Amino acid sequence: MPSPAPHPCPTGPLQLAGNGTDRLLTCRVLQSPLAGVSDGIFRALVRRWAPDALLFTEMVNATALELGHGVAKMAALDQDPGPVAVQLFDHRPDAMAEAARRAEAAGAWLIDINMGCPVRKIARKGGGSGLLRQPDLALRIVAAVAAAVRLPVTVKTRLGWCGSSADPVGFALALQNAGARALTLHGRTREQGFSGKADWDAIGRVKAALQIPVIANGDITSPEDALRCLAITGADGVMVGRGTLGRPWLVGRIAAALDGRPLPSEPDSHARIALAREHLEALVAARGDQGLLIARKHLGWTCQGFAGAARLRRELMVAPSLESALGLLDRAEAELEISAPEPCPAGPGCR
């Protein structure tokens, strides 16, 4: 099927209505919830370039919350300088409704229901994309959560479980009727995971059928991608996820492109190392030795595209202490002063 005619880039605030509470979103770029990544420290870095963007906590399991786990993910949300949403997942409507009440009390800007996570251990228990195989249950969860809170309730989902059974338009219409006030749609099925290419045309067909806002997700890793996606889908905004790993500035660059503003420049090698150091120190200050382990993946994502980066990443992965990791970053910074940057075959932004 041919792509639809290009759509103009949306402008103006995005209105999300709840059960008596309306929210205006002035930035049309959303940062996806990322398990083990989108904690308060990471969100603060994203806000440096995108102060008004809607950001998300890590996914919160409603069952785990009942058992006293995951509470820290929702801590101090009302102190965040910008909007932060809580994304919940589970297969029990009552548990999801109670978790939503707790998220609302913690200061969540809105409640999002995950129906798209492809991870097997989540899907096989009926959460995440597992709900795509139980649409009646999925609709009961949306209705229960929408009735439990005054905040807008949104859903993040995929095109379907697999290509042969996918009916994204029909499912999206049912979610809208159940009480969803916006839909974020990843342009792949659960069967695809993150392989293949996101089907932006399919997102466009869903957008054309719905009255609520639709946010496009999948394969948006640059401002150019975002503009092309919106031109094809007519979506009300975009959500970026994996593309921000090691690049917390991406949300701000895309927001500038959508607003027609000059794009903030991407940090150079020196700035990347400084950012890696800042992230490392913040995680260790907040989490101690566990913070050092958590930081390793962030250091690997951030330390890319400059002379000696590959060796630096290998050494950082086994650094036994904060002091040794900082020493490695100091050495890399010094080496940048005396050596030319490595040529990057992929061009600007090479990772």
N, C-alpha and C positions, 0 to 999 in steps of 0.2 A: 504494500500500500504506500503511495507517495506521501511524503511529509506534507503537513498542512502549510498554508501560506505563512510567511514570517509574521510574528506578533511584535508589536512595539514593546519595549522594555517597560515593565510596570513602574509607576511612580506613586508617591504619596504613602501615607501610613496604611498598615494592614490591620484591619479590625477583627478581633476575635471576641465573640460574645459568649459569656458563660451564663450560669443560672443566677442572673441578677448582677453579674460583674462583667463589664466590657473592658477589653485591653487593646491598646493601640501599639502596634509594633512599627517603629519608624525605619528599622533596618531590615531589608528583605533577604538577608543572608543569615542562615541559622547554622550553628556549630552542632554537629551530631553528638549524641551521647556515645562515649567510647569507653568500654569496660577497661578498667585499670589505667585509664589515661585522663579522663576529663574531671579530675578533682579540682579543688579550689585553686591550687597553685597553677595548674595548666590554664584554667579559665582566666586567671588574672593576666597571664601572658597574652591570651587571645584578646582580652579587653584593651590591651595596650594599643592595638591597631584598630579594634572594632568596639568602641565603648558602648554602643547602643544595640549590639547584636543580641539575639536570644540564644543563650547558651544552655547546656543541659548538664545535669549531674550524671554520674555513671548510672547505669540501669540499677534499679532497686527491686529486689525480689520480695514480693508481698509476704510470702511464707517466711523468708529469713527475717523480715522485719518483725513478724509476730514473735519470733524466737529471740529478739533483741539484737539481731545483726543488721548491719547496713544503716544504722542510725546516723553514723558519722557522715555518710554521704549527703545527708540533708541538713547538716549543722550550719547554723548562721547564714542561711540563705537570705534572710531579710536584711543582712548587712552588706550584701553584694551591691556594688554601684550600678549594676544594670540588671536586666531581666534574666532570671534563671528558672528553667523548668525542671520538673522531676519526671523521669520516665520510669514507669512501673511495668513489671511483667509477672504473670502468674496465670493459672487456669481456673481460679475460683472467684466468682463474682463478689462474694461477701468479703473475702480477704483483700481483693483489689479496692473495693469501696473503702474499707477501713484504712488501707495504706494511703489512699488518696486524701482522706481526712487528715491523716498525720502529716502528709506533705503540704497540704494547705496551711495547717497550723505552723509548720516550720518556715513558711514564707515563700513557697513556690509561686512562680508567676503564672504557670498553668500546669496541668497534669497531662502527660502524654502516655499512651498505652502502646507498648511494643508488641507488634504482630508481625515483625519482619526479621528478627534475629535468626540467622540460619544455623547457629551452633547446635550440634546434635543433642547435647546433654540438656539443653533448654527446650528444644522443639519436641523431643520425645516425651517430655513430661507435660506437654500441652501448652507450654508458654511460647512466647516469641512467634516464630513462623508456624509453630505447631497449631495455632489457632486458625490458620488458613484451611486446615482440614476439618475444622469444626466451626463452620460459620455461625451456626445458631448460638453456640457458646460465646463466640466472639462478640456477637451483638448483645447478648445478655450482660457481658462484662462492661461494654460501653454504656449501656443503659444504667447499670448499677453505679458506675463511677460518676456519670453525669448527674445522677440523682443525689449523690452523696456530698457533692461540693458545689460551691458557687463559682469556682474558677472555670474558665474554658477547658474542655476536655478534647484532646486531639489524639490522633492515631498515626503511628508510623508503620507502614506495611510494605508488601511487595506485590508484584503483578499476580501472584498466585503460587500454589505449591509447585506445580510443574506446568510445562507448556500445554499439555493436552487437556488439563482441567482448569486452566486459568480463565477467570471471568472478571477481570479487574474493574470493569465499569459496573457490573451488577453488584459486586461486593462493596465497592465504594459507595454506591447509592444506598445500600443497606446500612452501612456505617453512618452515613449522613442522617438517615432516618432514625437511627438508634440514639443519636445525640452528639455525635462527633461534630466539633465546630471548625476543624481544619484537618486536612489529611496530608501527610508526607508520604510520597510514593517513590520507592526505589524501583528503578526500571529493570529489575531482574526477578525471576522466580526464585523460590527457595532452592529448587533443584540446581539452579545455576550457581548459587553461592555468590562469589565475586568474580566468576569466570565469564568469558564472553563480553559482549558489549551491552550497556544499558540501553533499553528501548525507550527513547524519548518520545517517539511517535505514540506509543501506548499511553504514556503519561498525558500526552496532549488529548487523547480521546477521553480519558477520565476527566480531565479538567473541563472539557467541553460539556460533559454530562452533569457536573455538580454545581451546586449553588454556593457551597462553602469554599474557602480558600484551599488551593492545592499547592504544595511545596514539592518541587522536583528534586530527586536525589539519585546519585549514581553517575560516576565518571566525570565529576566536576572537580577538576584539579587546578584550574587556572581561571583568571578573569575572562579569558576568551571562551573557555568552555561554558561558563555561566551565561554569557550573553547568547551563545549559540543555543544552549538548552532552552532559555526563555523564549527565544525566537521560534523554536520548533514547538514547544509545549504550550505556550501561552500561560504558563504557571504564574502564580502570584509571588513566588520567591524560590530560592534554592537552599538546599542543605548540603553542607560539605562535611566529610568525615575523615577517611583515611588520608586524604590529601593534605591535612593539616599536621600530620605526624612529623615532628621536626620543623614544621613551618607554621607556627601560630599566627604569623602575619597574613596568611592566605585569606582569612575571612575579611580582614580589613581591606585588602587589595580588591577583592571581589565587590565589596560594598561600594568602594570608590568607583569602580567601573559601572555598576548599576546606577549610581547617582550622577554619572557623567563628570566626576571629579578626577583630577590627576591621580594616578596610582602611586601610593607610597612605594619607594624603592625597596627591593629585596635586600635584606642584610648581607653585607659582604662577609668574607671568611673571618675577619677579626670579630665582627659583631656576632657571628654564629658561635664562635668559641666563648665569647662573653655571655651569650644567652645560655649556652650549655652549663657554664660555671654557675650562673645565677639559679638555674633550675635545680642543679645538683645540690647547692647549698640550702635552698629552700626545702627540698625534700628531706634532707638529712636533719635539718632543724626541726621539721615537723614530725618525722617518723623514725629518727635514729638510724640504727643499722639497717632496718627494713627499707628506709628511704634510700639508702645507697643502692640496694638491690633494685628498687623500683626505678631509680634514675638511670640504670644502665641502658634500658631500651630507649629512653629519651635522648641520652647522649649519642647512641648509635644513629638515631634519626636526624639529630641536629648536626652532628659533625660529618658533613658530606661536602664533596665538591671542591676540596682544596688540597694542596700538596701535603702528603703524609696522612690524609684522612683515614685511609684504610688501616694503616698500622695503628693509628690513634684509637680507632674503634676497637680493634682486637685487644689492645692493652687496657682500655677502659672496662671492657667486659669482665676482666679478672682483677681489677684494682681492689685490694683488700680493705682500703680505708678511704675516708674522705680526703685525708692529706695526700695519699698517693694519687688519687684521681685528679686532685687540683694540681699536683705537680706535673702530671701528664698534659693537662690543658695548658699550663704555663709553658712547658717545653714546646708544644705545638704553636703557641702564640709567638714564641721567640723564633722558631723555624720559619714562620711566615715572613718575618722581617728580613730574612736573608735568602729566601728562595722565591722564585716566580710561581704563581698558581699553576697547578696542573691543568693542562687543556682538558676540557670536558666534551666528549664526543656528542653529547646530547644537547649542547648549547646552554643558554642561560637557564638557571634553575636546576641544573644537573644534580641528581641525587644518587 
